Amino acid sequence: MIDADLFPVSRMAGSLQGSEIIRLAGEINEKIRKGQRIYNFTIGDFDPALFPIPALLKAEIVKAYEKNHSNYPPANGMLELRNEVSRFIEEYQGLRYSPSEFLIAGGARPLIYAVFQTLVDPGDKVVFPVPSWNNNHYSHLSAAQAVMVETRPENNFMPTAEELRPHLEGATLLALCSPLNPTGTTFTKEGLREICSLVVEENKRRAPGQKPLYLMYDQIYWALTYGETQHVDPVSLFPELRPYTLFVDGLSKAFAATGVRVGWAFGPEHIIEPMKSILGHVGAWAPKAEQVATAAYLSNKGSVKAFIDELRERLSRRLSAFHEGFLQLKAEGFPVNSIAPQAALYLTVNIDLKGRRIAASGQVLETGADVTRFLLDSAGLAIVPFYAFGASADSAWYRLSVGTCRYEEIPEVFQALRASLNLLEKA
């Protein structure tokens, strides 16, 4: 084995933190290999056996390969796809962006990376709420000064203007996401309006030639909202934010197409252009055949609407069943809770077992990691703690993802969890 001290890597690579979710997945897979029944609700993905991509999209992908669309696509994406995405966003959100203001890439991740690389210089301040997905890692990759603003359950873990206000002076980027991964909660119109007002005020204060405060708005889950929840966005509320706002979006969540790898960003063309160059050097294009297929699919408005409506219904049914199950356990006196589902694939649940003792062994669950391991070992319940998303290590909140959940197994999940909670001494 090579001694890492003798052959060091870059400081950035050497100090990059691994994914807590991937680490947890390793434990889960080992237990499954040994034959243990695991209810794995950790990954923000879909089981394609339960949630296949739209049949028409699949057919169009096959057709595109049959027509030999297997060479390089244009660096900013196929024009027909940018045309269709432009129309799609205008139809559903009322946002008018020209095809030249769109950039297509291999999913949302490289687009977020490109936003950071385009806007953030080493040492620049990047502000984002926690829990949130991967902003800490993108800040690290960009050598940015990460300012993490911890949010509260009273606000459904969505950041407020008052929480963000002290941190925006001198910042280069405010990274927001709604619907939010990991919580499945969303901004209200008034809540986002107040934050947008802060960004407008901050940019008015800056001197000519000074780098503005940009806003990255990750809306990859916008199509998956439930009940009375409505998606809101910064530019619709404050058109004057258009020069400073970069949207990140894509096919993966609204169409259960995480592996198809077609994402798009849109915003000011003078920012989209260098993002295109960065991703061109990285080679992070979406495959040409998938781009051709996505353009053809999005043009079929009836199929698009029918699929989104059905996916919403199926996910909402699962999320509601889990929410009701946690509320029932709470009513029975167990130290659990849940926030009513609003959007995305996720339910925010509270399992507050820190300090409790396992009756048979006498072991005390001293840390959040102890609780997570106890749930996995005793109930076979695999969910992701919020500390994996930058929240405090003391947090008792978790993300439960339903994209791999069979609806009929939900009662047995709660049977296993109830039995597990009964292994603990009474508080």
Secondary structure as GFF3:
##gff-version 3
##sequence-region A 1 427
A	DSSP	alpha_helix	11	15	.	.	.	ID=ss1
A	DSSP	alpha_helix	20	33	.	.	.	ID=ss2
A	DSSP	beta_strand	39	40	.	.	.	ID=ss3
A	DSSP	alpha_helix	55	66	.	.	.	ID=ss4
A	DSSP	alpha_helix	79	93	.	.	.	ID=ss5
A	DSSP	three_ten_helix	99	101	.	.	.	ID=ss6
A	DSSP	beta_strand	102	105	.	.	.	ID=ss7
A	DSSP	alpha_helix	108	119	.	.	.	ID=ss8
A	DSSP	beta_strand	125	130	.	.	.	ID=ss9
A	DSSP	alpha_helix	135	141	.	.	.	ID=ss10
A	DSSP	beta_strand	145	150	.	.	.	ID=ss11
A	DSSP	three_ten_helix	153	155	.	.	.	ID=ss12
A	DSSP	alpha_helix	161	164	.	.	.	ID=ss13
A	DSSP	three_ten_helix	165	167	.	.	.	ID=ss14
A	DSSP	beta_strand	173	177	.	.	.	ID=ss15
A	DSSP	alpha_helix	189	205	.	.	.	ID=ss16
A	DSSP	beta_strand	214	218	.	.	.	ID=ss17
A	DSSP	alpha_helix	234	237	.	.	.	ID=ss18
A	DSSP	three_ten_helix	239	244	.	.	.	ID=ss19
A	DSSP	beta_strand	245	250	.	.	.	ID=ss20
A	DSSP	beta_strand	263	266	.	.	.	ID=ss21
A	DSSP	alpha_helix	269	282	.	.	.	ID=ss22
A	DSSP	alpha_helix	288	298	.	.	.	ID=ss23
A	DSSP	alpha_helix	301	331	.	.	.	ID=ss24
A	DSSP	beta_strand	336	339	.	.	.	ID=ss25
A	DSSP	beta_strand	346	351	.	.	.	ID=ss26
A	DSSP	alpha_helix	368	374	.	.	.	ID=ss27
A	DSSP	pi_helix	375	379	.	.	.	ID=ss28
A	DSSP	beta_strand	381	382	.	.	.	ID=ss29
A	DSSP	beta_strand	384	385	.	.	.	ID=ss30
A	DSSP	three_ten_helix	386	389	.	.	.	ID=ss31
A	DSSP	beta_strand	397	401	.	.	.	ID=ss32
A	DSSP	three_ten_helix	407	409	.	.	.	ID=ss33
A	DSSP	alpha_helix	410	421	.	.	.	ID=ss34
###
